[in-house]
Amino acid sequence: MRGALGGPRLLLRRLREVMAEPVNAQARLDRIVIHIAANMVAEVCSVYVARSDGKLELYATEGLNREAVHLTTMTTGEGLVGLIAEKAEPLALADAQAHPAFSYRPETGEEIYQSFLGVPILRGGNTLGVLVVQNRARRTYSEEEVEALQTTAMLLAEMIASGELQSLAQPGQSFSLQKPMALRGSPLSEGVGLGHVVLHEPRIVVKQLVAEDPAAELRRLEQSIQAMREQIDQLVARGDRYGMGEHRDVLETVRMFANDRGWLRRLREALESGLTAEAAVERVQNDARAKLQRQTDPYLRERLHDLDDLANRLLRQLTGQGTAHGGVLPANAILVARNMGPAALLEYDRANLRGLVLEDGGPTSHVAIIARALGVPAIGEVPNVTDLVETGDAIIVDGGSGEVQLRPPADVEAAYGEKARLRARRQEQYHKLRDVPTVTRDGVEIGLHMNAGLLIDCQHASEVGAKSIGLFRTELQFMVAPSFPRLSEQYNLYRKVIDAAEGRMVTFRTLDIGSDKVLPYMAKMEEENPALGWRAIRIGLDRPGLLRMQLRAILRAGAGREMRVMFPMVANTTEFLQARAVAERELEFLRRHGYELPTDLKLGVMVEVPSLLWQLDEICAAADFLSVGSNDLTQYLFAADRDNKRVSARYDTLAPANLRALRSIVEAGDRYGKPVNLCGEMGGRPLEAIALAVIGYRGLSMTPSAIGPVKAALRAVDLGATRDFLLPLIENPGDRLSLRQELQAFVEPRCVPL
């Protein structure tokens, strides 16, 4: 490099000293450009900062007309500076004015300068501005000079991101890093949360940029790369136990990047420019992010996650920092993460948690179930959200619509604040209905029950006035535990659940694992179609020791009380009879060993496999009660995965075929005098709840937050009149694929808005 003052390391030290001086932001920035110009032997050094309106504003210059500072602006893509911001790549020209993108700005006086070198100021792959040097004579800038200017730009990125320059912004202006953004994802848990971003896995902060001993930094980097490779090799070897699959492919991709010669060469080149090992990793990753974020190919953009994973692994090796998360949160915290397991969410202090935003995670993911149980507004499948936020950013989460407002303007924040207050007022109105029975206007009583899966859920039963816990998902205890829960642990949980229900009946569903519900300590079975594979009661019957242990814990916990237990994913009556026989053997075991037994035990079946629709007489004769799992039953009826956006719209829960199937179940229960409840999401929606009451359901189980709206709707409807309207349409729907619009149009004028 041609630097007159000793190269990039000396320049970085001088700039660090300038940044520590007790001067205002403009004076600091003015001194920085003077030092850079001197070190680069350039007549001009200028800093342009990207504003939230998409324009690049001249913030400081040495060599150009200083009166142009804060007056000269250009849009992204305009001129050489705008081109660098758009492409996020350096640009070095010996004859700048001959370039087709050159844009002449007379107020700057730059027409006398021939050569031009500009680099983007990057942070997390996002362009925060552009750093430029210029010379009067034609000059070919070396690769070392480009590297040096890129390294210097890292310091400016730190200064911009800190917010120090905000005091220099024009009224009403802010930086691109603070630009408001409206994002959209998939609703996971209802509610509106206003707060500030807390990253689940905080970015590792690189505090030391300048290397004191380059040779030592190279040794540190190579040692950490070797340790990281060994760690990845161990993960791949461990993954071999689970066979081939997506998890193995991901690890193999990361291992491939860890051995990529081009990546390693770029790291060493960054070190040679005077950076520490940590700063070199950050610098290379910034460049990679900037390029990949601008790709339109989804495959190439997906590689960004792999590179992020690799860079974070290497930074953790270098710094010794772990993935610190969990525990106490600041007030009004909105957690943001790429993905998160259910146990990780439960580690956080609930008191200050106002929302959750994930890049991955659909409505039926484990963490979504936990978020609903905790009553935390949550949104999943928000593309690249972790790349777009900074810790402390203002953020709004609308779990009903799936909208995320990042750094919202005041009017948007006020609108959502009013929406949150309106929702709170509605919840207060629903709370007033807590102890009021759910009776329709023409006197038909409907029992509203609550779905639960954690001990914390059970406190909601009295808060919302649920008649009972109509479904307790026992698998959640297994999913959040680090190892298979022992008999005593299962017993303790079930006993506490029964006590927390305060006299209400609890219906325990036996372990429903498999498909997407994989226990972290069990080998994952690779299946072509896991939703139709080895899961739920199939595992229980094939591994009877597991089923026996769980039933023994449940029956012991129910000593001296009435008990209800149901078996999931039953496809034929024989499976239910086999499961019933296991339960009866456990009762006999407890009796022989002197344990107190439940005073009354009812064994039921989950109707969620369509084959049971043609065995209703047999299953009603064998079971004590039926519980309809409408989520699985409906998607299996239509052979359409409810989580697959391409096909989920191909059916409607209010389709005539679905309503006919559901009516056949409740009619069979009536013939045999067996209670029939429904515990799927369908029962928690007011319009669907009315339709279910019309076809004969008198028991619905749902999330706690749904009980208030459903109760209000059922109390406002005349069920007889609605039955007279809807049943003929179910029998003769014509070419209607759904009865939703017709039912909505009939009900709305006659009862409360839905």
N, C-alpha and C positions, 0 to 999 in steps of 0.2 A: 504493500500500500504506500501511496505517496504522502501520507500524513506528515505534516511538519512538526507535530508535537508528540510523536512517539507511538502512534498507532492506536487501535481501537481500545485496548485495555486502559491506556492512560486517559483516553477520551471518556470512557465510561466512569472512571474514577472521578474525573473533573465534573461530569454531569451529576454524579451522585452528590458531590459537595454542593453544587448549585441547588439541587433539590432540597438540601437540608438548610439552606440559608433562610433567615427570617425576612423574606420579601413577599410582595403580593404576587398573584399568579401571573400577571402580564409581565412583570419584571423578570420573574423566573424563566418564563418562556423566551423572552428576548435574549437573556444571557445564554440559554441553551443553544439557540440558533447561531449565536456568535461563535461559541466554542466548536460547534459542528463544522461551520464554514472554515474556521481556521485549521482544524484538524484534517479536513478533506482537501485543503488547498483549493477552496472554491470561493468565487466572488459572491455567490448567493446561497443562502439556506432559508427555506420557507417551510412552515408547518400549516397544513390545511386540516381542519377538523370537520368530520361528517356530522351534519345536523339531523334532527329527527324528521325534517321535511324533505330529506333526500339531497340537500345541497351541501356543497363543500365550501367552507368559509375560511379565508386566509386569516390565521390567528397570530402569526408572528413571522417576521422576515428580517434577514440581514442581507442587504444588497439591493432589494427592490424598494420601490417608493413606500415608505412607512405609512403614508396617508391612505394607502390601499388596504391596510390591516382592518379587518371587520367590515370592509366595504366590498371587496372583491369576492364574488361567489360564483360557483358553477355547479351544474347538476351532475349527478353520477353518469358517466359515459361521455361527458362534454369535455373537450380539450384533453391534453395529455394527463393532467391530474385526474380528471373524471374517468379516463380510460383505466388508469391504475386502480382507482377505487372499484370500478366495475369488475375488472379481471382479478383483482387481488394478487397481482404479480408485479415484480419490479420491471422498470423500463429504463434502458440506458441508450442514449442517442448522441452521436457526435454532431449531427446537424438537426436540431429539434424542429426548426421551422419548416423543414422539408417533409416532416411527417404529416400524413393526411389528417390526423386528429388534432394538430396544433391549433390552438385558439388564441388569437391576439387580444390582450387586455391592455389598452393604452394607459390606464391609470397606474399600472404596475411598473412601467418602464423596462420591461424585460426583453424588448426587441433587440437589444444589443448583445444578448447572451446566446451563444450558439449551442453549446453542449448541455445536456440535461440528463440527470439521473434522479429517478423517483422510486420510492418503495412504499407499499401499503403499511399503515400502522394497524396491526392485527391484535385481536384478543379473542381467544376461543374460536378463531376462524372468521370472526366478524370484522369488517373494516371500520375502524374508528376514525381514520384520517389518512393523510398522505404526507410523507416527508420528502422534500425535494432539495437537491443541490444543483447549481448551474455555473457554467464557466463561459467567459467571453470567447476564448479560443476554442476551436474544435478539439475535442478531447475524447479518446476512447477509454471509458471507465473499465477498470479491471474487475475480475470476479471478486478479488479481495475487497475492493472498494464497495461493491454491491453488498457483500456479506457484512462489512462494517456498518453500512448505513441501515441494513435490516436489523442488526443487533441494537443499534442506537434507537431504532423505532420501538423496540420492546420497552425501553424506559418511558418513552412518550405514551405508549399504551397504558402503562401503569398510572401515569399522571392523569390521563383523560378518564380512565375508569374510576379513579379515586373521587371524581367529582370536583376536583380543585378548580377546574376551568369554568365551572358553571357560573361563577360570578362575572365572567367576561361575556356571557351569552347575551344576545339582544333580548329585550322583553318578549316573553311568549315563546322563546326558542329553547330547545334542549338538544342534547347530543343523540346520535343514532343509537347509542347504547341504552338511552332512556326513552326510545320511541315507543309510543303506545302500540299494542298489537292485539288483535282479536283472533283467537285460536279456537278450533273446534275439535272435539273428540267424542267418545262414546260415554253416555251417562252411566255411572256405576252406582251412585248413591245420591238420593235427592237431598235438596237443601241448597242454600246460598251461603257461601263463606267469603268474607272480606278480610284480607290480612296482608302478610308479607312473606316472601319466599324464604323457605329454609330447605336447602338441598339435603336430601337423604344421605348422599355420599358427597360431602363437601369437596370442592376442588382443592387439590394440594397447592398451597401457596408457596411459590418460589421466592424467597426473600433475598438471596444472594445471587446476583447476576454475573458479577465480574470475578474471573478466576484469579486467585493469587499465585497458584502453581499449576500451569497447564498440564504438565506431565502427571501430576497427582490426580488431576481431574480425569484424565484419560484412563488412568488405572482404575479409578472409582467407577467410571462408566462401564468399562469392560468387565469388571468384577460383578457389577449389578446386572449386566446383560446375561452373564453366565448363570447367576443365581436365578434370574427370572426364567431362563430357558429350562433349567432343572425343575423349577416349580411347575411350569406348563407341562413338561414331560411326565411329571408325577400325576398331574390331573388327567392327562390322556390315558396313562396306564390304569389309573383308578377307574376311568370311564369304561375301560375294556370289560369290566365286570358286568356292565349293563348292556353290552352288545353294541352293534352299530345303531346309529340314529342321529337325530339333529344335534343332540348335545355333543356327540363325538365330532361331527362336522365343524361345529363352532370352534371347538378347541384345536382341531387340526388347522383351521384357518388362522387362528391366533399364533400357533406354532410356526406356520409358514411365514407370517409377517416377522416374527421374532428372529428368523434366520435370513431375512431378505437383505442382500448385500447393498442394494441401493439405499435402504433405510439406514443401515449402519454407516454407510459412507457419508450420508447427510448429517448424521449425528457428529461424526468426527470433524467434518468441515465446520460445523457450528462451534465446536470446541476450539478450533484453530482461530476463530475470530475473537477469542478472549472470554468466552462464556464459561460458567460453571457447568458441570454435567447436568444438573437439574434444569438450568436455563436453556441448555442445548436441546434437551428433550422437549421442553415447552415450545421453543422456537420452531423445531422441525414439525411438531404436531400442529402448531398454528398455521404453517404453510400448507400442510396436508388438508387440514380442515377447510381452509379458504378455497382450495381447489375442488374438493369433493362436494362441498355444500353448493357449489355452482353447477354441478352435474345434473342432467335431467334423467340419466339412466338410473332406475331404482336400485339395480344391483351395485353400481358404483357408489351410490349414496349410502347403501347399507354397509359398505366396507368402512365407512367413517366410524361406525360403532366398534368394528374390530380394531381399528387403529387407536381409538380412544381407550379401549380396554388395554391394549398393549402399552400405550404411553402411561396410563395410570398405574399399571403393574410396575413399570420401570421406575416411575417417580416414587412409588411406595418403597421399592427396594433402596433407592438412593437416600430418601429422607427418613425412612423408618416409620413414616406415618401410616397408620392403619385406616380402615374405613370407619372412622368414628361417627357413629350415629346412635340414636336412641336416647332415652332419658328425658331430662327437663327441656322444654321448649320455651322460646320467648313468647310474649303475649301475641295472640292473634297470628299464629304460625300456619302457613299453608305449605305442606310438605310437597316437594317436587322430586321425582325420581324417574330413572329409566324403567325400572321394575322393582318390585318389593314383595317379599313373602309375607304371609299373614303374621308370623311370629315377630318380624321386624316392626310391623305397624303397632303391635301390642306393646312393644318395648317403650314407646313414646308416652310421655305424660299427656293424658287425655284432656286435662283442664284447659290447656292453651291451644289445642289443635282445632283449627277452623276449617280445614279442607285438605284434599289430596289430589295431586295431578300426576299421572303416569304416562310415559311414552308407550308402554305395553300394558296388557291387562284388560280383558274384556269383562262384560257384565257378570259372567258366571265364574270369573277367576276367584281364587281363594281370598285374595286381599280385598276384592270387591264385597265378598260376603262379610268379612270382618268390618269393613267400613260401614256397611249398612247396619251391622249389629251395634256399632259404636255411635251410629247416627251422625257420621262425618260425611259432608258433601264430598263426592269423589267423581273424577272423570278419568277415563283411560284412553289409550290409543290417540294421544296428542302428539303428532309427529315432531321430533327434534326439540321438544320443549326444554330439555336440559341444556341445549345449546343456546337457547334464546334468553334465559333468565340469569340474573345475578342474585346472590344472597341479599335479602333486604328489599328487593323490588316489590312494589305494590302489586297485588294480584287479586282477582275476584274469580271465584269458582261457582258456576251455576250447575249443580248436579242434576237438575231436571232437564235442561236443554242441552247439556254437554258443551257449554260455552266457557271459555277462559279469557278473561280480560287482563292483559299484562300491561302494567304501568298505565292504568286507565286515566283518561282526562277527568276533570272534576265533574262534568255533567254526567258522564257514564257512571262514575262512582256514586254520585247522588241517586241516580236511577236505580242502581242495584241495592243501594242502602234502603231505599223505599220499598223495593221488592222484598228484601229480608225482613223489614218491619211488618209488611203486609202478611208475609208468611207466618211471622210470630203471632200476629193478631188472629190469623186463622187457627193456628195451633191452640191459642187460648180459647177460641170458640169450641174447638174439638174437645179440649180438656174439660169444658163445662158439661159435655155429653158423657163424660167418663162413666158415671154411675147410672146413666139412663139406659134402659134396655133397648136393644135394636129391634124395634117393632115397626113394620110398614104402616102406612096410613090406613090400610084396611085390616090391620090387626094380626099380621103374620110375623112371628118372631124368628129371627135368624141369629144363630150363635156365632159370634166373632172371636176367633182364637188367634194365638200368636205363634209365629215361627221363631225359633231360637237355636243357638249353637254354642253359646258361651255362657258361663255363669253370670257375666255382667249383663247379658240380655234379660235375665229373669226379672230384674228389678223393674223393667218396663211393663210387665204384666199388670201390676197394680196402677201404674201411672196412666195407662191408656184404657184400663177397664176391660182387659181381655178375660174371657170366661175361663180359658185354660191355655196351657202351652200345647197347641195342637200338633207341633212337630219340633222335637229336639234333635238336631243333627249331631249325633255322637262323634262323627268323624273329625270335627274341628279340633277336638282335644288331641287326636292323633296327629293332625297336620301341624299343629304349633309346638308339639313336644319334640325334644331333641332325640328321643329314643322311644321305642314302643312302650306305652304306659303299662305299668304293672297292674295286677288285679287290685291292689290296695289303692292305687292312684285313681283308677277308674271308679271304684266304689266311693271314694271320698268325693269325687266330682258329682256323681249321680245323687249322692245323699244331699250335698249342698244345693243342687238344683231343685230337688224336691222340697227342701226346707225353704228355699227362696221363693218358690211358687206360692207359699202361704195358703196351703189348702187347696189350691187349684190342681186339677188333674194335669199330669205331664205324660205326653205320648212320646216315648223314646223310639227313635228309628235306629236299628242296628247299623253297624258300620257300612257306609256307602262310599267305598274307595274304588280306585280303578279309573279308567278313562282319563279325565283331566285332573283327578284328585289322587296325586301320587304322593306317598309318604316319603319324606326325605331320607329315611333310614332303611327303606326297602328297595330292592332292585326293581328298576322300571322294566316292565314287560313291553317289548317292541311288538306292536300289533298293527296290522294293516288298517283296521278300523276299531280303535280302542273304545269308542262310544258303544259299540255292539260287541265288545269283547269280554274279557275276564274281569268282572267287577261285581261289587255289592254282594248280594246273597250267593252268587256263584262262587266267589272267593270263600265266603263263610261256610258253604257246604263242602267245598273241596279241601278247606283247611278247618275242620270242625273244632280243633283246639282253640283257635282264635274266637270262633263264635261262642263256644262254651264259656270261655273266660269272660267275655263281655256280658253274656246273659247272666252268669253267676253274679257279677258285680251289680248289674241292674236289679236283679231279684233280691239280693241282700240289701241294697239301698232302699228298696220298697217295703221293707219289713213292717207289718202292721198297717199297711195302707193299700188302697186300690191302685192297681198298676195297669198300664197300657204299653204294649211293645208291638212295633210293626216291622215287617221285613221288606226291604227295597228290591226293585228290579226282578220281581217274581214273574216268570214267563208262563208257568203252568201250575196247576193245582198240586201236582206231586211235589214240586219244590217247596211250596208252602207247608205241606204235610211233613216233609223231612225237617224243615226248620222248626215246626211246632214240636216234633218229637224230641229235638235237641233241647228245647226249652222245658219240656216236661221231665226229661231226664235230669236236668239241672234242679228243677223243683224237688224231685225225689232225693237227689244228693243232699240238698240243703236240709230237707226234712230228716234224713237219716242222721245227719251230723248235728242236729239240735238247733239249727238256726230258725229264727222267727221268719215266717213266710208272709208274703203279701196277703191281705184279707181277700182280695179278688184279683185275678190276673186275666186280662183280655189280650188276645193275640190277634193282630190284624195284618192286612196286606196292603202294600202300596200298589195301586193300579196305575202303572205307567208304561207297561209293555202291551201293545195292541192285541197280542194273542189272547190276553185275558178277556177281551171283549166277547170272545166266542166260548168262554168258559165261566160266564158270570153265575150260572146256576150252581155249578160245582164249587166255585170259590166262595160264594155266599154261604153255602152249606157248611164249608170247612172253617171259615174265618169268623171271628167275633165282631169285626168291624172292617170297613174299607176306607182307605184314604187315597184320594186321587192325586197323583203327581202330575199336574197339568203341563208343566214345562216339558218333560220328556215325552209324555203321551202325545201331545200335540205335534212335536217335531217328528216323532216316529210315524204318526199317522200320515203326515204329508211328506215324509222322507226329505225334510229340509232342515238343516242345522240352523238353529236360531241365532248362533253367533257368527254365521257366515253371511256377510253383507250381500253377497251375490244372490243368495237364495232365500234369506230370511223373510223377504217381502212376498214370497210366493204362497204364504198362507196367513190367515188371520184367525185369532182365537174365537172370533164371532162368526166364523164360516159355518154355514148350515151343517156340513159334514161333521165338524168338530162338536157342535152343540148336540147333534143326534147321538154321537158316541158318548158324550158326557151324560146325556139324559138316560141312555140305556143302563148306565152303571147305577144311577140313583134309583131308577125304577126296579132293578134287580134287588137292591138293598131293601126297598120297601116291601117287595114280595116275601122276602125272608126275614123281615123284621130286624135287619142289621143296619146300624148307623153308617152313614156315608158322609165323610167330610172331604173338602178339597183344600190342598195346602200348597198349591203352586202360585206363581206370580199373578195368574189370571184373577184369582180371588181378591187380590189387593187393589184392583182397579175398579172405581165406582161403576162404570158402565157395564163391565163384565160381571161384576158382583150382582147387579140387577138381573142380567140375563141368567146367571146361575140360579138365582132365587126363583125366577120364572120357571125353569125346567125342573125344579124340585129340591135344590140343595138348601139345607137348613143349618149347615155348619161350614164356615170358611176360615182358613187359617192363613195368616199373612204377616208381613213385617210390622213392627209396632207403629211406625209412622203412617201406615196405610189404614189403620183401624178407624181413626177419626173421620177422614174423608168418606170411607165406605159406609160407616154408620150414619153419617149425615145424609148420604144419598139414599140409603135404604129406608130411613125414617121418612123421607120426603116423597116416596113413590107409592102409587096405588098399584099393588102387585097384581090384583085381579084384572084391572083394565090393561095393564102391560102384558099380562099373559094372553088375554084375548087378542091382542095385537100381534104378539111375537110368534106364538105357536103355529098359526097358519103359515107364516113365512118360513118357519123351520121345516114344515111338512112339504110345502110347495114353493121353493125359493126361486123357481124359474132359472134365469141365467145369472143370478146373483152369486158372486163368489164370497161375499161377506154381507152380514146384516148390520154392520156397524152404523152406517149412515142412517138407515131407516130407524134403528132403535134410538140413536142420538136425537133425531128429529122428533120422534114421538115423546121421548122422556123430557127433554129440556124445557119445553113450555109448561110441563106439568109438575116439575119439582125443581129443587135447587140446581144451579149450574154445576155441570160435571167438569 
